[in-house]
Amino acid sequence: MNAQELWKRFQTSLCQVPALDVSLDVSRMAFDDDFVERMRPALDKAFAAMDALEKGAIANPDEDRMVGHYWLRAPELAPSAEITAEIKDTLAAIEAFAAKVHAGAIRPERKPKFTRVLSIGIGGSALGPEFLADALGDPTTDKLHAHFIDNTDPDGIARELERIGAALDETLVVVMSKSGGTPETRNGMLVVAEAFRAAGLDFAKHAAAVTGAGSKLDQTVTKEGWLARFPMWDWVGGRTSETSAVGLVPGLLQGLDMKAVLAGAAAMDEATRVHDAARNPAALLALTWYLATDGRGSKDMVVLPYKDRLLLFSRYLQQLVMESLGKRLDLDGNRVDQGISVYGNKGSTDQHAYVQQLRDGVNNFFATFIRVLEDGGAGGEVEPGVTPGDYLHGFLLGTREALFANDRKSATITVPRVDARIVGALIALFERTVGFYATLVGINAYHQPGVEAGKKAAASVLALQDQARAGLSATPQTADQIAAAVGAPESAETIYLVLEHLAANGRATMTRGSHPGLTTFQAV
Ligand SMILES: O=P(O)(O)OC[C@H]1O[C@](O)(CO)[C@@H](O)[C@@H]1O
């Protein structure tokens, strides 16, 4: 296809959302009219399923749940007056809480005001808040400085506590977990609570939570008398929870314009309710995914935002897309092994990392460029008439054309700037794209049965570790001997690995043999 034909295709296929000044360009996807026609029945089904979901159908059949993240930014569309009121009341309560914190009416035990917010959560209870804090925050003007703990890595937790340092007594901790029982989050909370105790501070007077009613975390909040608790409803999934209390509490405390995030998401929701793929960017993007991956994940999605503030967007999308679409079975119980792998960082930085392979290597991906029109920043010229932003933009267009010239497909989303409204719109765009795509390929996007397997396996490793520790004595023993002694001969390898880890941390003594089977362990 020559430049004139591409220009024509660009003009005829560009999907615009005037209310947001956002557009989706699929001209580099080799879309043809036949494909759209062929997909029409499947897409009509996806529109109908999405309409039903928004009206409160059980869209997550395995868990017998409604899926209501769209109501969070248009509460009047919720299927019952009770849900509408809950959404509105919760937003009002969070705003009131944040305002009191900012004014010092809710204050730490020893200091006049909170100056930092430390959010503890993982997955859907962390990735969205982390993305927004980085995309929209400004350390010089944020009302509270934002910190995050999103893992059970002791070193990672310690590093974040060190960053907070002496300001711990001005830190408001927000523990976020829908289930209220996620081990990584619980561990982060326990270590942080211990740090407060060690500093002579009452943790409860510095803590708030976002969790489901009646969860373990909810019970702790009540028992210990924390500052506040905001709800996570069962009809909001973790990975689609950025516009629920999960995003609102840390965002409003940091001082981000979360009302604009909600408004941007609502505007994108309106644009993506239209039953016409040519005018509906989420439907068009879902078709793009289908075309690029043959509807079975045969290619990876590389997300390339040309804007540093969007760095964490690909990490956020990784969970949204992969946890939603990565499914073994379809809705009828057939084995399908679905999914789309997502990775990405930012342009043009990636030009100097993996774009070489994208252009010349294995053709196993399609790219999604995010193009931001307004440059921001200081904006001086680096050459007569040329700014650093011109370079950034030039690299985007250049990379896109270089990829296309070598038969590498891409879609390009253009936004005017990175602000709260646009970030809300981007989140809503991908949420709905995932929903449409899931119907196109016939899977449940709203459950995550696979994650449970890893969680159960981890629990049995810890149970085995307990047994192995109990089996240690002053006599040197191999992993096989310990495994046999504790009645788990088939678990010698796991016992070897957990004891090697304990030894590295001074909780067992290890004498290395010439191979693992000859290595011995003793109690310390
Ligand atoms: O909010 P919770 O219940 O702590 O769950 C955190 C994350 O864990 C998962 O259940 C599994 O990774 C995600 O779906 C979720 O976002």
Ligand as a Chemical Component Dictionary entry (heavy atoms), coordinates in Angstrom:
data_LIG
# 
_chem_comp.id                   LIG 
_chem_comp.type                 NON-POLYMER 
_chem_comp.pdbx_formal_charge   0 
_chem_comp.three_letter_code    LIG 
# 
loop_
_chem_comp_atom.comp_id 
_chem_comp_atom.atom_id 
_chem_comp_atom.alt_atom_id 
_chem_comp_atom.type_symbol 
_chem_comp_atom.charge 
_chem_comp_atom.model_Cartn_x 
_chem_comp_atom.model_Cartn_y 
_chem_comp_atom.model_Cartn_z 
_chem_comp_atom.pdbx_ordinal 
LIG O1 O1 O 0 -8.027 -6.930  46.457 1  
LIG P1 P1 P 0 -7.575 -8.301  46.844 2  
LIG O2 O2 O 0 -8.712 -9.177  47.286 3  
LIG O3 O3 O 0 -6.500 -8.222  47.873 4  
LIG O4 O4 O 0 -6.992 -9.004  45.561 5  
LIG C1 C1 C 0 -5.862 -8.503  44.888 6  
LIG C2 C2 C 0 -5.687 -9.141  43.559 7  
LIG O5 O5 O 0 -5.591 -10.541 43.675 8  
LIG C3 C3 C 0 -6.293 -11.181 42.612 9  
LIG O6 O6 O 0 -7.426 -11.758 43.143 10 
LIG C4 C4 C 0 -5.478 -12.251 41.988 11 
LIG O7 O7 O 0 -4.279 -11.755 41.502 12 
LIG C5 C5 C 0 -6.632 -10.050 41.646 13 
LIG O8 O8 O 0 -7.713 -10.340 40.879 14 
LIG C6 C6 C 0 -6.818 -8.933  42.589 15 
LIG O9 O9 O 0 -6.752 -7.705  41.937 16 
# 
loop_
_chem_comp_bond.comp_id 
_chem_comp_bond.atom_id_1 
_chem_comp_bond.atom_id_2 
_chem_comp_bond.value_order 
_chem_comp_bond.pdbx_ordinal 
LIG O1 P1 DOUB 1  
LIG P1 O2 SING 2  
LIG P1 O3 SING 3  
LIG P1 O4 SING 4  
LIG O4 C1 SING 5  
LIG C1 C2 SING 6  
LIG C2 O5 SING 7  
LIG C2 C6 SING 8  
LIG O5 C3 SING 9  
LIG C3 O6 SING 10 
LIG C3 C4 SING 11 
LIG C3 C5 SING 12 
LIG C4 O7 SING 13 
LIG C5 O8 SING 14 
LIG C5 C6 SING 15 
LIG C6 O9 SING 16 
# 
